């Protein structure tokens, strides 16, 4: 059954407005505002996230099919064409005639004929439109097939080589599922899995984290146990980061860049809600998320305060048994969940390693001798990962890498998790011990 027209109108409005940068927030607001049914929520999410994710591929088809030069197509009309083509190319739940007619109905009168003609031309000629040749134009091939900018494809090929880059892009191109962290203060993984099964929800234990559950994507608030705080959303890689910290009951732990709070929550669970967690974040407006989340989960040991992790606080010197620096990063490990990240200008991230190093350098002062310092990012770029840690260790001879086990994966103190190998977010973890 074709969706009600208003869902496509909402999708068009989001794609034309605020969704480009904060698509998840814009989607959440639109769903609440329009009181959509579960089916319409799913379709709206599919259309908005799908068009953002496949924008480069869709534009390639538009420019191949259009009788109007690419630069002459109005932005709003191009958005409509993307929306229509996405339904024709990447979904099998919407009949082609409905996708075309509903898209044309959204077009302004002056553009409706053009939109109709291009979409129908695609249906006639789709089999004859080829991608750039893989052998002679490899970066363009990767860019068009997987919808990533050529510059980012080139950077990844420099690091990983062509074959591995294609594997990574293919993994980032998949629709991610939902991963939960079980709140062991209130339930067990086995009991929560049973609860889901009784509700007809297919779920499974995470293969690497002993505390996680994976299932198909769904609004977390619709799952049984949500209101009671029996779980919270946390990727498996993030769960392994918390385990690398090895926080124990009674310890004092600093989470230097804590918002929105999932790692602080996970640390509190490993500490059995006993001890003290100091959760800081530069943005004071985000701290309320940690406070409310802790209350919902029944966590009582998190103390929240605003703080710049790159600037020293003498009151914290040598105060902590464990310090977590989950630093701001480019986010190139979470492009499956946040597709708009792929379109960021790589030059905008050029200054991040200095910020990351400043945070790591400063927060190392807060650690007691014998304590553990964990540095983590959600990116796969070595300049934000191994290179920052290497620089830190070279300048701090009183620290050394501390081997840890991440979900059965032995490490020498550092590990990068990859979506194509580990089926997690792209994520880097380094654990260091202070002599």
C-alpha positions in Angstrom: 0.0 0.0 0.0 1.4 3.4 -0.9 2.0 5.7 2.1 -0.2 8.7 2.7 1.1 11.7 0.8 1.8 13.6 3.9 4.7 11.3 4.8 6.5 12.2 1.6 5.7 15.9 2.1 7.3 15.6 5.6 10.3 13.9 4.1 10.6 16.5 1.5 10.4 19.3 4.0 13.0 17.7 6.2 15.4 17.1 3.3 14.9 20.7 2.2 15.5 22.1 5.6 17.3 21.0 8.8 17.8 17.3 8.2 21.1 17.8 6.4 23.1 18.2 9.5 21.0 16.8 12.4 18.8 14.4 10.6 18.1 12.2 13.6 17.0 15.2 15.7 14.8 16.6 12.9 13.2 13.2 12.3 12.4 12.8 16.0 10.8 16.2 16.1 8.8 15.5 13.0 7.5 12.2 14.2 6.4 13.7 17.5 4.8 16.7 15.8 2.8 14.7 13.2 1.8 11.8 15.5 2.7 9.2 12.8 1.7 5.6 12.9 4.6 3.1 13.4 4.5 2.2 9.7 4.7 5.9 8.6 7.5 6.5 11.1 9.4 3.7 9.5 8.8 5.0 6.0 9.7 8.6 6.9 13.0 7.4 8.5 13.7 5.2 5.5 13.2 8.1 3.0 15.0 10.8 4.9 18.0 8.8 6.0 18.1 6.9 2.7 18.2 10.1 0.5 20.9 11.6 2.7 22.9 8.5 2.5 22.5 7.9 -1.2 22.7 11.6 -2.3 25.9 11.2 -4.5 24.5 8.2 -6.2 21.1 9.8 -6.8 22.7 12.9 -8.2 24.7 10.8 -10.6 21.5 9.3 -12.0 19.8 12.7 -12.1 22.6 14.3 -14.0 22.7 11.4 -16.4 19.0 11.5 -17.2 18.3 15.3 -17.1 17.8 17.3 -20.2 18.6 20.4 -18.1 22.3 21.1 -17.2 23.0 20.0 -13.6 23.7 23.5 -12.4 20.3 24.7 -13.7 18.1 22.3 -11.7 16.5 24.2 -8.8 17.6 22.9 -5.3 14.0 22.1 -4.4 13.4 20.2 -7.6 16.6 18.2 -7.2 15.5 17.2 -3.7 12.2 16.0 -5.1 14.1 14.0 -7.8 16.3 12.4 -5.2 13.2 11.5 -3.2 11.5 9.9 -6.2 14.6 8.1 -7.5 15.4 6.7 -4.0 12.0 5.0 -3.9 12.5 3.6 -7.4 16.1 2.4 -6.9 16.5 1.4 -3.3 13.1 0.3 -2.0 10.9 -2.6 -3.0 8.0 -1.8 -0.8 6.7 1.1 -2.9 5.1 0.4 -6.3 6.9 2.4 -9.1 3.7 4.1 -10.2 3.0 5.3 -6.7 6.6 6.6 -6.2 6.3 8.6 -9.5 2.8 10.0 -9.1 3.3 11.0 -5.4 6.6 12.7 -6.2 5.1 14.6 -9.1 2.2 15.7 -6.9 4.7 17.4 -4.6 6.3 19.3 -7.4 5.5 22.9 -8.2 3.4 23.2 -11.4 6.2 24.7 -13.4 8.5 21.6 -12.6 6.0 18.8 -12.5 6.5 17.9 -16.2 10.2 17.7 -15.8 10.0 15.6 -12.6 7.6 13.2 -14.3 9.7 12.9 -17.4 12.9 12.2 -15.6 11.5 9.6 -13.3 9.8 7.8 -16.2 12.9 8.0 -18.3 14.8 6.3 -15.4 12.2 3.4 -15.4 12.8 3.0 -19.2 16.6 3.3 -19.2 17.7 2.1 -15.7 19.4 -1.0 -17.2 21.6 1.1 -19.5 23.0 3.5 -17.0 26.5 2.2 -15.9 28.8 3.2 -13.1 32.2 4.7 -13.8 34.7 1.9 -14.7 36.2 0.2 -11.6 39.6 -0.3 -13.1 40.3 3.0 -14.9 38.4 5.4 -12.5 38.5 3.6 -9.2 37.8 6.6 -6.9 34.8 7.7 -9.0 33.5 4.1 -9.0 33.7 3.9 -5.2 32.1 7.4 -4.9 29.1 6.7 -7.1 28.5 3.1 -6.1 28.6 3.7 -2.3 27.7 7.5 -2.2 30.8 8.8 -0.6 32.8 11.9 -1.7 35.7 11.3 -3.9 38.1 13.0 -1.5 37.1 10.8 1.4 37.3 7.7 -0.8 40.8 8.8 -1.8 41.9 9.3 1.8 40.6 5.8 2.8 42.4 4.2 -0.1 45.6 5.9 1.0 45.2 4.3 4.4 43.6 0.9 3.6 44.1 0.2 -0.1 41.3 -0.1 -2.7 39.9 -3.6 -1.8 39.7 -2.9 2.0 38.2 0.6 1.4 35.5 -1.0 -0.7 34.8 -3.5 2.1 34.6 -0.6 4.6 32.3 1.5 2.4 30.1 -1.5 1.8 29.8 -1.9 5.6 29.0 1.8 6.1 26.4 1.5 3.4 24.3 -1.1 5.3 21.3 -0.2 7.4 22.5 -0.5 11.0 20.6 -2.4 13.6 20.0 -1.4 17.2 22.4 -2.4 20.0 21.4 -2.2 23.7 23.3 -2.3 27.0 21.5 -4.3 29.6 21.0 -2.5 32.9 22.3 -5.2 35.2 21.2 -3.1 38.3 17.6 -4.1 37.3 17.7 -7.2 35.2 19.9 -9.7 33.4 20.6 -10.2 29.7 18.9 -13.6 29.8 15.8 -12.1 31.4 15.6 -9.2 29.0 16.0 -11.5 26.0 13.1 -13.6 27.3 11.1 -10.4 27.7 11.7 -9.5 24.1 10.9 -13.0 22.9 7.6 -13.0 24.7 6.8 -9.8 23.0 7.5 -11.3 19.6 10.8 -9.3 19.2 13.7 -11.2 17.6 16.9 -10.3 19.5 20.3 -11.9 20.2 23.2 -11.5 22.6 26.0 -9.4 21.2 29.0 -11.5 20.1 31.7 -9.4 21.7 30.2 -7.7 24.7 28.8 -9.9 27.5 26.3 -7.1 28.4 24.7 -6.3 25.1 21.7 -7.3 23.0 21.4 -6.7 19.2 18.2 -6.5 17.2 16.7 -4.9 14.1 16.4 -1.1 14.1 13.4 0.0 16.1 12.5 3.1 18.2 13.9 2.2 21.7 11.0 3.7 23.5 8.6 1.2 21.9 10.5 -1.8 23.3 9.3 -3.6 26.5 11.4 -2.6 29.5 12.2 0.9 28.2 10.1 2.8 30.7 11.5 0.8 33.5 15.1 1.6 32.5 16.1 -2.0 31.8 18.4 -1.0 29.0 19.9 1.9 27.2 21.2 2.3 23.6 25.0 1.7 23.3 26.9 0.3 20.4 29.0 -2.8 21.1 32.2 -0.9 20.5 31.4 1.6 23.1 30.5 -1.2 25.5 34.0 -2.7 24.9 35.5 0.7 25.6 33.9 0.8 29.0 35.2 -2.7 29.7 38.7 -1.7 28.8 38.6 0.9 31.6 38.2 -1.9 34.1 36.4 0.3 36.7 35.6 -1.4 39.9 33.3 -0.8 42.9 34.5 1.9 45.2 36.8 3.6 42.7 36.8 7.2 41.6 36.4 7.6 37.8 36.5 10.7 35.6 34.6 10.7 32.3 36.1 13.8 30.7 33.8 14.2 27.7 30.7 12.5 29.0 27.6 13.7 27.2 25.2 12.3 26.3 26.2 9.8 29.0 26.1 6.2 27.8 29.7 5.5 28.8 29.2 7.0 32.2 26.2 4.8 32.6 28.1 1.7 31.5 30.9 2.5 33.9 28.5 2.9 36.8 27.1 -0.6 36.0 30.5 -2.2 36.0 31.1 -0.5 39.4 27.9 -2.0 40.7 26.6 1.5 41.5 29.3 1.9 44.2 32.0 4.6 44.1 32.1 7.9 42.4 32.0 9.0 38.7 32.8 12.6 37.9 31.1 13.3 34.5 32.2 16.5 32.7 31.2 18.0 29.4 32.0 21.3 27.8 28.4 21.9 26.8 26.4 22.6 29.9 23.0 22.1 28.1 24.0 18.5 27.4 24.6 17.6 31.1 20.8 17.4 31.8 20.8 14.3 29.5 23.2 12.6 31.8 21.3 13.6 35.0 17.9 12.4 33.6 19.4 9.2 32.1 21.1 8.3 35.4 17.8 8.8 37.3 15.9 6.7 34.7 18.4 3.8 35.1 18.6 4.0 38.9 22.3 5.1 38.9 23.3 7.1 41.9 27.0 7.6 41.7 27.4 10.0 38.8 28.2 13.7 39.7 27.7 16.0 36.7 29.5 19.3 36.1 30.5 21.5 33.2 34.1 21.4 32.4 36.6 21.9 29.6 38.7 18.7 29.4 41.6 20.5 27.8 42.1 22.9 30.7 43.6 21.8 34.0 41.6 21.7 37.2 44.2 21.4 40.1 41.5 20.1 42.4 41.4 16.9 40.3 45.1 16.3 40.1 45.9 12.6 41.0 42.3 12.2 42.2 41.1 9.4 40.0 41.7 5.6 39.7 40.4 5.6 36.2 40.1 8.3 33.5 38.2 8.1 30.2 38.9 10.5 27.4 36.3 9.8 24.7 37.4 12.8 22.7 35.6 14.8 20.0 36.5 13.4 16.6 35.6 13.4 12.9 33.1 10.6 13.4 34.2 8.6 10.4 33.5 5.4 12.2 29.7 6.0 12.6 28.8 7.0 9.0 26.3 4.1 8.8 24.3 5.7 11.7 25.0 9.3 10.8 25.2 9.4 7.0 25.6 13.2 6.8 29.1 12.8 8.3 30.4 11.5 5.0 29.8 14.9 3.4 31.8 16.9 5.9 34.8 18.8 4.5 37.8 16.7 5.7 39.7 20.0 6.1 37.3 20.8 9.0 38.8 18.0 11.0 42.4 19.0 10.4 42.7 20.6 13.8 41.1 17.8 15.8 44.4 15.9 16.6 45.6 19.0 18.5 42.4 19.2 20.5 42.5 15.5 21.2 46.0 15.6 22.3 45.3 18.6 24.6 42.5 16.7 26.3 44.6 13.5 26.7 47.6 15.4 28.0 45.5 17.4 30.5 43.4 14.6 31.8 46.4 12.4 32.4 47.2 14.7 35.3 44.0 13.5 37.0 45.2 9.9 37.3 46.7 8.3 40.4 49.9 6.2 40.0 48.9 2.7 39.0 45.6 4.0 37.4 44.3 3.4 33.9 43.7 6.0 31.3 41.5 5.1 28.3 41.5 7.2 25.1 38.8 6.5 22.6 37.3 7.9 19.4 34.5 6.9 16.9 36.8 7.3 13.9 39.1 5.1 11.9 41.6 7.7 10.9 45.1 7.0 12.3 45.9 10.7 12.7 43.2 10.9 15.4 44.0 7.5 16.9 47.4 5.8 17.0 49.2 9.0 16.1 47.7 10.9 19.0 48.5 8.1 21.4 52.0 7.7 20.1 52.7 11.3 20.6 51.4 11.2 24.1 53.5 8.2 25.1 56.6 9.7 23.6 56.2 12.8 25.8 55.0 10.9 29.0 57.5 8.2 29.9 55.5 7.5 33.1 52.7 6.0 31.0 52.8 2.8 29.0 50.2 0.8 27.0 48.3 -1.7 29.1 47.0 -4.8 27.2 43.4 -5.6 27.6 40.9 -8.0 26.1 38.0 -6.7 24.0 35.3 -9.2 23.5 37.8 -12.1 23.3 40.1 -10.0 21.1 43.5 -9.7 22.6 45.2 -6.3 22.2 48.6 -4.9 22.9 46.9 -1.9 24.5 45.3 -0.5 21.4 42.6 -1.7 19.0 40.6 -0.3 16.1 37.2 -2.0 15.6 35.8 -1.9 12.1 32.3 -2.4 10.8 33.3 -4.8 8.1 35.3 -7.0 10.4 33.8 -6.7 13.9 30.3 -5.5 12.9 30.4 -2.6 15.3 30.9 1.1 14.8 34.3 2.1 13.6 36.0 2.7 17.0 39.4 3.2 18.5 40.4 2.2 22.1 43.8 2.7 23.7 44.4 1.8 27.4 47.5 3.2 29.2 48.7 2.7 32.7 50.5 5.3 34.9 53.6 4.0 36.7 
